[in-house]
Amino acid sequence: MSSRRILEGLVVSDKMDKTIVIEVARRAPHKLYKKMITTKKKYKVHDPENTAVIGDKVRVIESRPYSKEKKFKLMEVVK
């Protein structure tokens, strides 16, 4: 069994060559007030064929570092 993380997010930028930026939203309760809070984080993802476009829902997997900030690879476009 692999220990690689699999994330699902929305493509917010596809301006770079072979790279997309996705935004992953997580919902968790606030520690003190117990209100549900949505936190968002952006990840740079390797997209070798430039298949994903802005607005696509994608699934990515953790992989070897492609650059300083790019450590995920595109698995599939879920839409």
PDB file of N, CA, C and O in Angstrom:
ATOM      1  N   MET A   1       0.841  -1.188   0.000  1.00  0.00           N
ATOM      2  CA  MET A   1       0.000   0.000   0.000  1.00  0.00           C
ATOM      3  C   MET A   1       0.880   1.243   0.000  1.00  0.00           C
ATOM      4  O   MET A   1       1.842   1.344   0.762  1.00  0.00           O
ATOM      5  N   SER A   2       0.534   2.175  -0.860  1.00  0.00           N
ATOM      6  CA  SER A   2       1.332   3.378  -1.041  1.00  0.00           C
ATOM      7  C   SER A   2       0.997   4.420   0.030  1.00  0.00           C
ATOM      8  O   SER A   2      -0.145   4.527   0.476  1.00  0.00           O
ATOM      9  N   SER A   3       2.010   5.182   0.430  1.00  0.00           N
ATOM     10  CA  SER A   3       1.784   6.239   1.412  1.00  0.00           C
ATOM     11  C   SER A   3       1.670   7.604   0.735  1.00  0.00           C
ATOM     12  O   SER A   3       1.736   8.638   1.399  1.00  0.00           O
ATOM     13  N   ARG A   4       1.499   7.602  -0.594  1.00  0.00           N
ATOM     14  CA  ARG A   4       1.367   8.865  -1.308  1.00  0.00           C
ATOM     15  C   ARG A   4      -0.018   9.460  -1.118  1.00  0.00           C
ATOM     16  O   ARG A   4      -1.025   8.752  -1.138  1.00  0.00           O
ATOM     17  N   ARG A   5      -0.049  10.786  -0.931  1.00  0.00           N
ATOM     18  CA  ARG A   5      -1.321  11.480  -0.747  1.00  0.00           C
ATOM     19  C   ARG A   5      -2.028  11.662  -2.085  1.00  0.00           C
ATOM     20  O   ARG A   5      -1.391  11.929  -3.104  1.00  0.00           O
ATOM     21  N   ILE A   6      -3.339  11.516  -2.072  1.00  0.00           N
ATOM     22  CA  ILE A   6      -4.166  11.786  -3.249  1.00  0.00           C
ATOM     23  C   ILE A   6      -5.117  12.913  -2.872  1.00  0.00           C
ATOM     24  O   ILE A   6      -5.865  12.807  -1.900  1.00  0.00           O
ATOM     25  N   LEU A   7      -5.083  13.996  -3.650  1.00  0.00           N
ATOM     26  CA  LEU A   7      -5.915  15.166  -3.375  1.00  0.00           C
ATOM     27  C   LEU A   7      -6.852  15.421  -4.545  1.00  0.00           C
ATOM     28  O   LEU A   7      -6.570  15.024  -5.676  1.00  0.00           O
ATOM     29  N   GLU A   8      -7.956  16.079  -4.266  1.00  0.00           N
ATOM     30  CA  GLU A   8      -8.899  16.455  -5.298  1.00  0.00           C
ATOM     31  C   GLU A   8      -9.165  17.940  -5.177  1.00  0.00           C
ATOM     32  O   GLU A   8      -9.466  18.433  -4.090  1.00  0.00           O
ATOM     33  N   GLY A   9      -9.057  18.657  -6.282  1.00  0.00           N
ATOM     34  CA  GLY A   9      -9.234  20.097  -6.225  1.00  0.00           C
ATOM     35  C   GLY A   9      -9.669  20.690  -7.545  1.00  0.00           C
ATOM     36  O   GLY A   9      -9.897  19.980  -8.525  1.00  0.00           O
ATOM     37  N   LEU A  10      -9.778  21.996  -7.552  1.00  0.00           N
ATOM     38  CA  LEU A  10     -10.240  22.756  -8.707  1.00  0.00           C
ATOM     39  C   LEU A  10      -9.065  23.500  -9.333  1.00  0.00           C
ATOM     40  O   LEU A  10      -8.265  24.113  -8.626  1.00  0.00           O
ATOM     41  N   VAL A  11      -8.962  23.446 -10.655  1.00  0.00           N
ATOM     42  CA  VAL A  11      -7.875  24.141 -11.355  1.00  0.00           C
ATOM     43  C   VAL A  11      -8.171  25.634 -11.361  1.00  0.00           C
ATOM     44  O   VAL A  11      -9.222  26.063 -11.837  1.00  0.00           O
ATOM     45  N   VAL A  12      -7.232  26.431 -10.825  1.00  0.00           N
ATOM     46  CA  VAL A  12      -7.415  27.881 -10.793  1.00  0.00           C
ATOM     47  C   VAL A  12      -6.481  28.597 -11.760  1.00  0.00           C
ATOM     48  O   VAL A  12      -6.685  29.775 -12.052  1.00  0.00           O
ATOM     49  N   SER A  13      -5.441  27.894 -12.269  1.00  0.00           N
ATOM     50  CA  SER A  13      -4.540  28.502 -13.244  1.00  0.00           C
ATOM     51  C   SER A  13      -3.911  27.421 -14.116  1.00  0.00           C
ATOM     52  O   SER A  13      -3.523  26.358 -13.631  1.00  0.00           O
ATOM     53  N   ASP A  14      -3.817  27.717 -15.430  1.00  0.00           N
ATOM     54  CA  ASP A  14      -3.132  26.806 -16.359  1.00  0.00           C
ATOM     55  C   ASP A  14      -2.213  27.587 -17.295  1.00  0.00           C
ATOM     56  O   ASP A  14      -1.968  27.166 -18.426  1.00  0.00           O
ATOM     57  N   LYS A  15      -1.707  28.723 -16.823  1.00  0.00           N
ATOM     58  CA  LYS A  15      -0.924  29.612 -17.669  1.00  0.00           C
ATOM     59  C   LYS A  15       0.494  29.116 -17.911  1.00  0.00           C
ATOM     60  O   LYS A  15       1.111  29.471 -18.915  1.00  0.00           O
ATOM     61  N   MET A  16       1.025  28.286 -16.986  1.00  0.00           N
ATOM     62  CA  MET A  16       2.391  27.788 -17.131  1.00  0.00           C
ATOM     63  C   MET A  16       2.415  26.564 -18.044  1.00  0.00           C
ATOM     64  O   MET A  16       1.403  25.881 -18.202  1.00  0.00           O
ATOM     65  N   ASP A  17       3.565  26.294 -18.639  1.00  0.00           N
ATOM     66  CA  ASP A  17       3.722  25.133 -19.501  1.00  0.00           C
ATOM     67  C   ASP A  17       3.944  23.890 -18.638  1.00  0.00           C
ATOM     68  O   ASP A  17       4.846  23.863 -17.800  1.00  0.00           O
ATOM     69  N   LYS A  18       3.118  22.862 -18.846  1.00  0.00           N
ATOM     70  CA  LYS A  18       3.194  21.586 -18.124  1.00  0.00           C
ATOM     71  C   LYS A  18       2.972  21.723 -16.619  1.00  0.00           C
ATOM     72  O   LYS A  18       3.373  20.846 -15.854  1.00  0.00           O
ATOM     73  N   THR A  19       2.339  22.810 -16.190  1.00  0.00           N
ATOM     74  CA  THR A  19       2.054  23.037 -14.771  1.00  0.00           C
ATOM     75  C   THR A  19       0.669  23.649 -14.628  1.00  0.00           C
ATOM     76  O   THR A  19       0.287  24.548 -15.376  1.00  0.00           O
ATOM     77  N   ILE A  20      -0.079  23.138 -13.644  1.00  0.00           N
ATOM     78  CA  ILE A  20      -1.357  23.749 -13.289  1.00  0.00           C
ATOM     79  C   ILE A  20      -1.327  24.076 -11.803  1.00  0.00           C
ATOM     80  O   ILE A  20      -0.542  23.504 -11.047  1.00  0.00           O
ATOM     81  N   VAL A  21      -2.185  24.997 -11.392  1.00  0.00           N
ATOM     82  CA  VAL A  21      -2.322  25.327  -9.973  1.00  0.00           C
ATOM     83  C   VAL A  21      -3.726  24.905  -9.576  1.00  0.00           C
ATOM     84  O   VAL A  21      -4.708  25.310 -10.198  1.00  0.00           O
ATOM     85  N   ILE A  22      -3.812  24.073  -8.516  1.00  0.00           N
ATOM     86  CA  ILE A  22      -5.121  23.642  -8.039  1.00  0.00           C
ATOM     87  C   ILE A  22      -5.358  24.192  -6.642  1.00  0.00           C
ATOM     88  O   ILE A  22      -4.417  24.468  -5.899  1.00  0.00           O
ATOM     89  N   GLU A  23      -6.633  24.347  -6.300  1.00  0.00           N
ATOM     90  CA  GLU A  23      -7.020  24.807  -4.973  1.00  0.00           C
ATOM     91  C   GLU A  23      -7.798  23.683  -4.295  1.00  0.00           C
ATOM     92  O   GLU A  23      -8.829  23.236  -4.797  1.00  0.00           O
ATOM     93  N   VAL A  24      -7.293  23.235  -3.152  1.00  0.00           N
ATOM     94  CA  VAL A  24      -7.928  22.161  -2.396  1.00  0.00           C
ATOM     95  C   VAL A  24      -8.587  22.765  -1.166  1.00  0.00           C
ATOM     96  O   VAL A  24      -7.934  23.449  -0.378  1.00  0.00           O
ATOM     97  N   ALA A  25      -9.879  22.513  -1.003  1.00  0.00           N
ATOM     98  CA  ALA A  25     -10.632  23.038   0.137  1.00  0.00           C
ATOM     99  C   ALA A  25     -10.855  21.920   1.148  1.00  0.00           C
ATOM    100  O   ALA A  25     -11.234  20.807   0.782  1.00  0.00           O
ATOM    101  N   ARG A  26     -10.619  22.220   2.418  1.00  0.00           N
ATOM    102  CA  ARG A  26     -10.850  21.258   3.493  1.00  0.00           C
ATOM    103  C   ARG A  26     -11.806  21.886   4.496  1.00  0.00           C
ATOM    104  O   ARG A  26     -11.730  23.084   4.768  1.00  0.00           O
ATOM    105  N   ARG A  27     -12.710  21.072   5.048  1.00  0.00           N
ATOM    106  CA  ARG A  27     -13.658  21.543   6.057  1.00  0.00           C
ATOM    107  C   ARG A  27     -13.368  20.838   7.369  1.00  0.00           C
ATOM    108  O   ARG A  27     -13.286  19.611   7.429  1.00  0.00           O
ATOM    109  N   ALA A  28     -13.212  21.636   8.421  1.00  0.00           N
ATOM    110  CA  ALA A  28     -12.937  21.086   9.746  1.00  0.00           C
ATOM    111  C   ALA A  28     -13.563  21.996  10.790  1.00  0.00           C
ATOM    112  O   ALA A  28     -13.685  23.200  10.564  1.00  0.00           O
ATOM    113  N   PRO A  29     -13.962  21.442  11.930  1.00  0.00           N
ATOM    114  CA  PRO A  29     -14.547  22.288  12.964  1.00  0.00           C
ATOM    115  C   PRO A  29     -13.489  23.107  13.701  1.00  0.00           C
ATOM    116  O   PRO A  29     -12.375  22.639  13.934  1.00  0.00           O
ATOM    117  N   HIS A  30     -13.857  24.343  14.067  1.00  0.00           N
ATOM    118  CA  HIS A  30     -12.974  25.200  14.849  1.00  0.00           C
ATOM    119  C   HIS A  30     -12.777  24.550  16.217  1.00  0.00           C
ATOM    120  O   HIS A  30     -13.725  24.020  16.797  1.00  0.00           O
ATOM    121  N   LYS A  31     -11.543  24.590  16.732  1.00  0.00           N
ATOM    122  CA  LYS A  31     -11.225  23.883  17.974  1.00  0.00           C
ATOM    123  C   LYS A  31     -12.026  24.380  19.175  1.00  0.00           C
ATOM    124  O   LYS A  31     -12.465  23.584  20.005  1.00  0.00           O
ATOM    125  N   LEU A  32     -12.212  25.678  19.265  1.00  0.00           N
ATOM    126  CA  LEU A  32     -12.923  26.242  20.423  1.00  0.00           C
ATOM    127  C   LEU A  32     -14.421  26.398  20.170  1.00  0.00           C
ATOM    128  O   LEU A  32     -15.242  26.004  20.999  1.00  0.00           O
ATOM    129  N   TYR A  33     -14.771  26.975  19.019  1.00  0.00           N
ATOM    130  CA  TYR A  33     -16.163  27.347  18.778  1.00  0.00           C
ATOM    131  C   TYR A  33     -16.973  26.290  18.033  1.00  0.00           C
ATOM    132  O   TYR A  33     -18.192  26.420  17.922  1.00  0.00           O
ATOM    133  N   LYS A  34     -16.314  25.236  17.517  1.00  0.00           N
ATOM    134  CA  LYS A  34     -16.967  24.109  16.839  1.00  0.00           C
ATOM    135  C   LYS A  34     -17.718  24.485  15.562  1.00  0.00           C
ATOM    136  O   LYS A  34     -18.500  23.685  15.049  1.00  0.00           O
ATOM    137  N   LYS A  35     -17.490  25.688  15.049  1.00  0.00           N
ATOM    138  CA  LYS A  35     -18.095  26.084  13.784  1.00  0.00           C
ATOM    139  C   LYS A  35     -17.284  25.474  12.642  1.00  0.00           C
ATOM    140  O   LYS A  35     -16.056  25.427  12.710  1.00  0.00           O
ATOM    141  N   MET A  36     -17.965  25.007  11.591  1.00  0.00           N
ATOM    142  CA  MET A  36     -17.263  24.424  10.449  1.00  0.00           C
ATOM    143  C   MET A  36     -16.565  25.529   9.663  1.00  0.00           C
ATOM    144  O   MET A  36     -17.188  26.517   9.272  1.00  0.00           O
ATOM    145  N   ILE A  37     -15.275  25.353   9.438  1.00  0.00           N
ATOM    146  CA  ILE A  37     -14.463  26.341   8.741  1.00  0.00           C
ATOM    147  C   ILE A  37     -13.864  25.704   7.495  1.00  0.00           C
ATOM    148  O   ILE A  37     -13.360  24.582   7.542  1.00  0.00           O
ATOM    149  N   THR A  38     -13.920  26.426   6.386  1.00  0.00           N
ATOM    150  CA  THR A  38     -13.319  25.961   5.143  1.00  0.00           C
ATOM    151  C   THR A  38     -11.960  26.616   4.986  1.00  0.00           C
ATOM    152  O   THR A  38     -11.845  27.841   4.992  1.00  0.00           O
ATOM    153  N   THR A  39     -10.929  25.792   4.845  1.00  0.00           N
ATOM    154  CA  THR A  39      -9.591  26.313   4.575  1.00  0.00           C
ATOM    155  C   THR A  39      -9.196  25.882   3.172  1.00  0.00           C
ATOM    156  O   THR A  39      -9.526  24.781   2.733  1.00  0.00           O
ATOM    157  N   LYS A  40      -8.491  26.757   2.475  1.00  0.00           N
ATOM    158  CA  LYS A  40      -8.070  26.477   1.104  1.00  0.00           C
ATOM    159  C   LYS A  40      -6.561  26.541   1.010  1.00  0.00           C
ATOM    160  O   LYS A  40      -5.919  27.357   1.672  1.00  0.00           O
ATOM    161  N   LYS A  41      -5.996  25.670   0.176  1.00  0.00           N
ATOM    162  CA  LYS A  41      -4.555  25.684  -0.057  1.00  0.00           C
ATOM    163  C   LYS A  41      -4.313  25.429  -1.533  1.00  0.00           C
ATOM    164  O   LYS A  41      -5.013  24.632  -2.156  1.00  0.00           O
ATOM    165  N   LYS A  42      -3.314  26.110  -2.092  1.00  0.00           N
ATOM    166  CA  LYS A  42      -2.985  25.951  -3.499  1.00  0.00           C
ATOM    167  C   LYS A  42      -1.756  25.064  -3.654  1.00  0.00           C
ATOM    168  O   LYS A  42      -0.807  25.152  -2.876  1.00  0.00           O
ATOM    169  N   TYR A  43      -1.790  24.206  -4.673  1.00  0.00           N
ATOM    170  CA  TYR A  43      -0.677  23.313  -4.984  1.00  0.00           C
ATOM    171  C   TYR A  43      -0.332  23.451  -6.456  1.00  0.00           C
ATOM    172  O   TYR A  43      -1.223  23.575  -7.297  1.00  0.00           O
ATOM    173  N   LYS A  44       0.957  23.432  -6.773  1.00  0.00           N
ATOM    174  CA  LYS A  44       1.400  23.378  -8.164  1.00  0.00           C
ATOM    175  C   LYS A  44       1.497  21.906  -8.548  1.00  0.00           C
ATOM    176  O   LYS A  44       2.031  21.094  -7.793  1.00  0.00           O
ATOM    177  N   VAL A  45       0.979  21.571  -9.720  1.00  0.00           N
ATOM    178  CA  VAL A  45       0.857  20.182 -10.150  1.00  0.00           C
ATOM    179  C   VAL A  45       1.471  20.012 -11.531  1.00  0.00           C
ATOM    180  O   VAL A  45       1.283  20.855 -12.408  1.00  0.00           O
ATOM    181  N   HIS A  46       2.219  18.902 -11.728  1.00  0.00           N
ATOM    182  CA  HIS A  46       2.816  18.579 -13.026  1.00  0.00           C
ATOM    183  C   HIS A  46       1.748  18.001 -13.945  1.00  0.00           C
ATOM    184  O   HIS A  46       1.107  17.003 -13.617  1.00  0.00           O
ATOM    185  N   ASP A  47       1.563  18.638 -15.099  1.00  0.00           N
ATOM    186  CA  ASP A  47       0.591  18.207 -16.118  1.00  0.00           C
ATOM    187  C   ASP A  47       1.334  18.082 -17.442  1.00  0.00           C
ATOM    188  O   ASP A  47       1.358  19.036 -18.220  1.00  0.00           O
ATOM    189  N   PRO A  48       1.945  16.920 -17.721  1.00  0.00           N
ATOM    190  CA  PRO A  48       2.843  16.797 -18.879  1.00  0.00           C
ATOM    191  C   PRO A  48       2.200  17.062 -20.239  1.00  0.00           C
ATOM    192  O   PRO A  48       2.873  17.566 -21.138  1.00  0.00           O
ATOM    193  N   GLU A  49       0.908  16.735 -20.416  1.00  0.00           N
ATOM    194  CA  GLU A  49       0.256  16.939 -21.713  1.00  0.00           C
ATOM    195  C   GLU A  49      -0.596  18.199 -21.777  1.00  0.00           C
ATOM    196  O   GLU A  49      -1.277  18.422 -22.778  1.00  0.00           O
ATOM    197  N   ASN A  50      -0.576  19.030 -20.734  1.00  0.00           N
ATOM    198  CA  ASN A  50      -1.402  20.245 -20.665  1.00  0.00           C
ATOM    199  C   ASN A  50      -2.874  19.927 -20.926  1.00  0.00           C
ATOM    200  O   ASN A  50      -3.527  20.604 -21.720  1.00  0.00           O
ATOM    201  N   THR A  51      -3.398  18.887 -20.252  1.00  0.00           N
ATOM    202  CA  THR A  51      -4.781  18.464 -20.491  1.00  0.00           C
ATOM    203  C   THR A  51      -5.806  19.244 -19.675  1.00  0.00           C
ATOM    204  O   THR A  51      -6.915  19.475 -20.157  1.00  0.00           O
ATOM    205  N   ALA A  52      -5.474  19.651 -18.469  1.00  0.00           N
ATOM    206  CA  ALA A  52      -6.439  20.328 -17.594  1.00  0.00           C
ATOM    207  C   ALA A  52      -6.520  21.812 -17.927  1.00  0.00           C
ATOM    208  O   ALA A  52      -5.525  22.446 -18.279  1.00  0.00           O
ATOM    209  N   VAL A  53      -7.738  22.350 -17.807  1.00  0.00           N
ATOM    210  CA  VAL A  53      -7.959  23.786 -18.038  1.00  0.00           C
ATOM    211  C   VAL A  53      -8.644  24.374 -16.811  1.00  0.00           C
ATOM    212  O   VAL A  53      -9.104  23.638 -15.938  1.00  0.00           O
ATOM    213  N   ILE A  54      -8.710  25.702 -16.748  1.00  0.00           N
ATOM    214  CA  ILE A  54      -9.307  26.387 -15.600  1.00  0.00           C
ATOM    215  C   ILE A  54     -10.757  25.928 -15.424  1.00  0.00           C
ATOM    216  O   ILE A  54     -11.516  25.864 -16.390  1.00  0.00           O
ATOM    217  N   GLY A  55     -11.129  25.613 -14.194  1.00  0.00           N
ATOM    218  CA  GLY A  55     -12.479  25.184 -13.882  1.00  0.00           C
ATOM    219  C   GLY A  55     -12.648  23.681 -13.789  1.00  0.00           C
ATOM    220  O   GLY A  55     -13.672  23.213 -13.290  1.00  0.00           O
ATOM    221  N   ASP A  56     -11.670  22.905 -14.257  1.00  0.00           N
ATOM    222  CA  ASP A  56     -11.753  21.446 -14.174  1.00  0.00           C
ATOM    223  C   ASP A  56     -11.558  20.974 -12.749  1.00  0.00           C
ATOM    224  O   ASP A  56     -10.799  21.572 -11.986  1.00  0.00           O
ATOM    225  N   LYS A  57     -12.248  19.896 -12.389  1.00  0.00           N
ATOM    226  CA  LYS A  57     -12.020  19.228 -11.105  1.00  0.00           C
ATOM    227  C   LYS A  57     -11.048  18.091 -11.395  1.00  0.00           C
ATOM    228  O   LYS A  57     -11.302  17.263 -12.270  1.00  0.00           O
ATOM    229  N   VAL A  58      -9.934  18.047 -10.660  1.00  0.00           N
ATOM    230  CA  VAL A  58      -8.884  17.075 -10.953  1.00  0.00           C
ATOM    231  C   VAL A  58      -8.488  16.291  -9.708  1.00  0.00           C
ATOM    232  O   VAL A  58      -8.707  16.734  -8.580  1.00  0.00           O
ATOM    233  N   ARG A  59      -7.903  15.120  -9.934  1.00  0.00           N
ATOM    234  CA  ARG A  59      -7.354  14.297  -8.862  1.00  0.00           C
ATOM    235  C   ARG A  59      -5.854  14.205  -9.102  1.00  0.00           C
ATOM    236  O   ARG A  59      -5.408  13.899 -10.208  1.00  0.00           O
ATOM    237  N   VAL A  60      -5.066  14.478  -8.035  1.00  0.00           N
ATOM    238  CA  VAL A  60      -3.605  14.485  -8.160  1.00  0.00           C
ATOM    239  C   VAL A  60      -2.997  13.542  -7.128  1.00  0.00           C
ATOM    240  O   VAL A  60      -3.621  13.217  -6.117  1.00  0.00           O
ATOM    241  N   ILE A  61      -1.752  13.106  -7.405  1.00  0.00           N
ATOM    242  CA  ILE A  61      -1.061  12.197  -6.508  1.00  0.00           C
ATOM    243  C   ILE A  61       0.316  12.762  -6.193  1.00  0.00           C
ATOM    244  O   ILE A  61       0.959  13.373  -7.047  1.00  0.00           O
ATOM    245  N   GLU A  62       0.758  12.554  -4.968  1.00  0.00           N
ATOM    246  CA  GLU A  62       2.080  13.009  -4.538  1.00  0.00           C
ATOM    247  C   GLU A  62       3.142  12.210  -5.292  1.00  0.00           C
ATOM    248  O   GLU A  62       2.991  11.003  -5.478  1.00  0.00           O
ATOM    249  N   SER A  63       4.206  12.868  -5.724  1.00  0.00           N
ATOM    250  CA  SER A  63       5.248  12.197  -6.492  1.00  0.00           C
ATOM    251  C   SER A  63       6.602  12.817  -6.196  1.00  0.00           C
ATOM    252  O   SER A  63       6.751  13.600  -5.258  1.00  0.00           O
ATOM    253  N   ARG A  64       7.571  12.460  -6.997  1.00  0.00           N
ATOM    254  CA  ARG A  64       8.909  13.018  -6.811  1.00  0.00           C
ATOM    255  C   ARG A  64       8.868  14.524  -7.064  1.00  0.00           C
ATOM    256  O   ARG A  64       7.996  14.998  -7.792  1.00  0.00           O
ATOM    257  N   PRO A  65       9.793  15.281  -6.478  1.00  0.00           N
ATOM    258  CA  PRO A  65       9.803  16.725  -6.723  1.00  0.00           C
ATOM    259  C   PRO A  65      10.193  17.044  -8.170  1.00  0.00           C
ATOM    260  O   PRO A  65      11.259  16.636  -8.632  1.00  0.00           O
ATOM    261  N   TYR A  66       9.335  17.768  -8.875  1.00  0.00           N
ATOM    262  CA  TYR A  66       9.636  18.213 -10.229  1.00  0.00           C
ATOM    263  C   TYR A  66      10.365  19.549 -10.203  1.00  0.00           C
ATOM    264  O   TYR A  66      11.109  19.876 -11.129  1.00  0.00           O
ATOM    265  N   SER A  67      10.149  20.321  -9.138  1.00  0.00           N
ATOM    266  CA  SER A  67      10.828  21.596  -8.945  1.00  0.00           C
ATOM    267  C   SER A  67      10.722  21.940  -7.463  1.00  0.00           C
ATOM    268  O   SER A  67      10.313  21.111  -6.650  1.00  0.00           O
ATOM    269  N   LYS A  68      11.095  23.172  -7.122  1.00  0.00           N
ATOM    270  CA  LYS A  68      11.072  23.594  -5.719  1.00  0.00           C
ATOM    271  C   LYS A  68       9.670  23.490  -5.110  1.00  0.00           C
ATOM    272  O   LYS A  68       9.525  23.061  -3.965  1.00  0.00           O
ATOM    273  N   GLU A  69       8.640  23.879  -5.866  1.00  0.00           N
ATOM    274  CA  GLU A  69       7.276  23.903  -5.330  1.00  0.00           C
ATOM    275  C   GLU A  69       6.361  22.828  -5.910  1.00  0.00           C
ATOM    276  O   GLU A  69       5.259  22.615  -5.405  1.00  0.00           O
ATOM    277  N   LYS A  70       6.806  22.157  -6.957  1.00  0.00           N
ATOM    278  CA  LYS A  70       5.936  21.206  -7.672  1.00  0.00           C
ATOM    279  C   LYS A  70       6.238  19.772  -7.245  1.00  0.00           C
ATOM    280  O   LYS A  70       7.243  19.189  -7.652  1.00  0.00           O
ATOM    281  N   LYS A  71       5.338  19.205  -6.406  1.00  0.00           N
ATOM    282  CA  LYS A  71       5.569  17.861  -5.873  1.00  0.00           C
ATOM    283  C   LYS A  71       4.373  16.932  -6.078  1.00  0.00           C
ATOM    284  O   LYS A  71       4.299  15.869  -5.462  1.00  0.00           O
ATOM    285  N   PHE A  72       3.438  17.331  -6.941  1.00  0.00           N
ATOM    286  CA  PHE A  72       2.274  16.503  -7.257  1.00  0.00           C
ATOM    287  C   PHE A  72       2.179  16.299  -8.758  1.00  0.00           C
ATOM    288  O   PHE A  72       2.650  17.127  -9.538  1.00  0.00           O
ATOM    289  N   LYS A  73       1.559  15.180  -9.162  1.00  0.00           N
ATOM    290  CA  LYS A  73       1.381  14.865 -10.564  1.00  0.00           C
ATOM    291  C   LYS A  73      -0.105  14.636 -10.835  1.00  0.00           C
ATOM    292  O   LYS A  73      -0.816  14.087  -9.993  1.00  0.00           O
ATOM    293  N   LEU A  74      -0.567  15.055 -12.002  1.00  0.00           N
ATOM    294  CA  LEU A  74      -1.965  14.905 -12.381  1.00  0.00           C
ATOM    295  C   LEU A  74      -2.289  13.434 -12.606  1.00  0.00           C
ATOM    296  O   LEU A  74      -1.621  12.760 -13.390  1.00  0.00           O
ATOM    297  N   MET A  75      -3.325  12.931 -11.910  1.00  0.00           N
ATOM    298  CA  MET A  75      -3.795  11.551 -12.122  1.00  0.00           C
ATOM    299  C   MET A  75      -4.876  11.513 -13.195  1.00  0.00           C
ATOM    300  O   MET A  75      -4.767  10.791 -14.186  1.00  0.00           O
ATOM    301  N   GLU A  76      -5.932  12.315 -12.972  1.00  0.00           N
ATOM    302  CA  GLU A  76      -7.041  12.331 -13.923  1.00  0.00           C
ATOM    303  C   GLU A  76      -7.851  13.606 -13.787  1.00  0.00           C
ATOM    304  O   GLU A  76      -7.838  14.269 -12.750  1.00  0.00           O
ATOM    305  N   VAL A  77      -8.553  13.929 -14.856  1.00  0.00           N
ATOM    306  CA  VAL A  77      -9.484  15.048 -14.847  1.00  0.00           C
ATOM    307  C   VAL A  77     -10.857  14.476 -14.530  1.00  0.00           C
ATOM    308  O   VAL A  77     -11.385  13.676 -15.304  1.00  0.00           O
ATOM    309  N   VAL A  78     -11.442  14.871 -13.409  1.00  0.00           N
ATOM    310  CA  VAL A  78     -12.720  14.332 -12.965  1.00  0.00           C
ATOM    311  C   VAL A  78     -13.878  15.087 -13.615  1.00  0.00           C
ATOM    312  O   VAL A  78     -14.893  14.487 -13.968  1.00  0.00           O
ATOM    313  N   LYS A  79     -13.726  16.399 -13.774  1.00  0.00           N
ATOM    314  CA  LYS A  79     -14.723  17.351 -14.290  1.00  0.00           C
ATOM    315  C   LYS A  79     -15.869  17.350 -13.376  1.00  0.00           C
ATOM    316  O   LYS A  79     -16.839  18.074 -13.600  1.00  0.00           O
TER     317      LYS A  79
END
